[in-house]
Amino acid sequence: MTPYIAVPLVLFALFYAASGVAAIARGWVLPMNRRRVRVPRIYGWGQLMVAFALRRQTAFGFSASGTRASGH
């Protein structure tokens, strides 16, 4: 993966993970999500899982070697 794609994705994953930790530890949620989030702790764990998956995809690539591009 090229650095100009990987670096912003890793920074986004770190920001998202930090937001998830804040939701778990303090119950703090980003202002744009405050009305929709009912349970900050569960929301935070979901954010951490998404950040981990994004970081893993960035580290190991987005494509699986065994899949075909045509979809057949």
C-alpha positions in Angstrom: 0.0 0.0 0.0 1.3 3.4 -0.9 2.2 5.8 2.0 -0.1 8.6 0.8 -3.0 6.2 1.4 -1.7 4.3 4.4 -0.7 7.3 6.6 -4.1 9.0 6.6 -5.8 5.7 7.2 -3.6 4.9 10.2 -4.1 8.5 11.6 -7.9 8.1 11.2 -7.8 4.6 12.9 -5.8 6.2 15.8 -8.3 9.0 16.2 -11.2 6.6 16.0 -9.6 4.3 18.6 -8.9 7.3 20.9 -12.6 8.3 20.6 -13.6 4.7 21.5 -11.4 4.6 24.6 -12.9 8.0 25.7 -16.4 6.5 25.2 -15.5 3.4 27.3 -13.6 5.1 30.1 -15.5 8.3 30.6 -18.7 8.0 28.7 -17.6 10.9 26.4 -18.9 10.8 22.8 -18.1 13.2 20.0 -20.5 16.1 19.9 -21.8 15.1 16.4 -22.9 11.7 17.8 -24.3 12.7 21.2 -28.0 12.5 20.3 -27.8 9.1 18.6 -25.6 7.2 21.1 -27.6 5.6 23.9 -25.0 3.4 25.5 -21.5 5.0 25.3 -19.6 1.9 26.6 -21.0 -0.4 23.8 -20.4 2.3 21.3 -16.8 2.7 22.4 -16.1 -1.1 22.0 -17.6 -1.0 18.5 -15.3 1.9 17.6 -12.3 0.1 18.9 -13.1 -3.0 16.8 -13.6 -0.9 13.7 -10.3 1.0 14.4 -8.5 -2.4 14.9 -9.9 -3.8 11.6 -8.9 -0.7 9.7 -5.4 -0.8 11.1 -5.1 -4.5 10.3 -6.3 -3.9 6.7 -3.8 -1.0 6.3 -0.9 -3.2 7.6 -1.7 -6.3 5.6 -3.4 -4.9 2.5 -7.0 -4.6 1.4 -7.1 -7.5 -1.1 -7.2 -11.2 -0.3 -4.8 -13.2 -2.4 -7.2 -16.1 -3.0 -10.1 -14.0 -4.5 -10.7 -13.4 -8.1 -11.3 -9.9 -9.5 -14.1 -11.1 -11.8 -16.3 -12.4 -9.0 -17.1 -15.7 -10.7 
